[in-house]
Amino acid sequence: MVRPPRQHSRGLDLLLGLPPAADATVTAQRANVVNNARFQDLRLERWSATRDALWALVDRHLGAGARVLIVGAGNGDDLPLQRLADRAGSVTLVDIDAEAAARARARVTGAAQARITFHEHDVTGGAAEVIVASIVAGADHPTDLDLPTGAIAGGDFDLVLGDMLYTQLLQPALVQLRLPGARQLEYMRAFDGRLTEALVQRLQRSAAPQGRVVHVHDVACWSGSHDQPMELEEALSAPEPSWARLKRHDQCDPQLALERLRVLTVDRAWWEWPFEPNKRFLARGTVAVAGLPVDRR
Ligand SMILES: C[S@@+](CC[C@H](N)C(=O)[O-])C[C@H]1O[C@@H](n2cnc3c(N)ncnc32)[C@H](O)[C@@H]1O
C-alpha cells in the first residue's frame, strides 16, 4: 500500500529524528537526463578507445544493410554510431532521454544520419518510476510491479545492442534522492535483479530469428570508494579467470541473466571504460543468439 507523503517540515523531521523527506521532483527518467547532460565534450574524447573496443566486437556480427536496435543509446558517447550507421540499413535508438539521443544523432555525418531514428521508450514500462515514487512517498516497497518482457520497437532486428543501461534503470534516482548507502543497497538488492532479467528478455525477443544480441555491461568499478583485489590492467590481461574475483553487483549482470535463461552466447570481449579521471570500469560485451529457449518449447 502506498502511504501518503509526510506533510511536516524538514526541521520537524530533524527534531523527531526522522530521515529527511525525499526530493519529490526526482524521477528515474530525470535522474538519467541529468547524468547524460554531464561532461559531454570530456566523455566523447575520453571514451574514444571504448568506441573502438565495442566496434571490434560488433564488427564481427553486423552485416551490410542490417536492421540495428540500440537500447540505452544515450549520447552515443561510448557507441561507434558513425561506423554502425555507415554499414547498417537502419539504426533505431531507444532511450528515455530524447535530448541525449538528439546529441548522438547530430554527431553522425553524411547519408548515415538519415538511417538513424529515435524511439523514446521506458524499457521498464514505468516500473522504475513506481519504485522511485514509492521512495518519494515514504511508502513500502511496491509488491505489484508489472515488468514488460516483450520485444522493443516492434522487434525483428538483425542486431540488438543493450548498452550499459542495466545498472542505470534505478541507481541514478537512488543517488539523486541522496539515499544513504545502506538504503540504496536495499533497493538495488530488492529490484535490480528483476529489472535486469526483464530487460534481457526484452532485448532477446527484439532480435530476428537469425539475429544477434550484444549485451554491454560495466562489470566492476575502480574508484576512491571502490577498491578491488587487483588493478584494472591486471583484470584486463586475463579477464575470464579474473572477473569472478572482483567486487561486483551481479543483480545487474546481463550475462548471468542469460545463463539463468539458458541462452546460448557465441562471443565475448572485454575493455576498459574510463568513465571519469578517478573512476574506471571493466566492461564486457556478451553476444547471444536471438530469442529465448522458453519461447521455442
Ligand atoms: C550509462 S548510459 C549508457 C551510455 C550511453 N550509450 C552513452 O554513450 O551515452 C545508460 C543509458 O540508459 C538510459 N536509460 C536508463 N533507464 C532507462 C529506461 N528505463 N529506459 C530506456 N533507457 C533508459 C539512460 O537515459 C542512459 O542514456
The ligand as a Gaussian input file, in Angstrom:
#p B3LYP/6-31G(d) Opt

LIG

0 1
 C       25.282000       4.727000     -18.922000
 S       24.206000       5.268000     -20.178000
 C       24.853000       4.281000     -21.494000
 C       25.897000       5.044000     -22.216000
 C       25.366000       5.674000     -23.483000
 N       25.260000       4.662000     -24.506000
 C       26.244000       6.808000     -23.947000
 O       27.178000       6.545000     -24.707000
 O       25.983000       7.933000     -23.559000
 C       22.661000       4.487000     -19.821000
 C       21.519000       4.989000     -20.688000
 O       20.350000       4.238000     -20.342000
 C       19.244000       5.110000     -20.393000
 N       18.157000       4.556000     -19.574000
 C       18.105000       4.470000     -18.226000
 N       16.920000       3.955000     -17.849000
 C       16.212000       3.696000     -18.971000
 C       14.913000       3.168000     -19.218000
 N       14.104000       2.799000     -18.227000
 N       14.509000       3.040000     -20.492000
 C       15.320000       3.423000     -21.522000
 N       16.552000       3.931000     -21.351000
 C       16.995000       4.079000     -20.084000
 C       19.781000       6.435000     -19.863000
 O       18.989000       7.543000     -20.223000
 C       21.186000       6.453000     -20.471000
 O       21.179000       7.112000     -21.709000

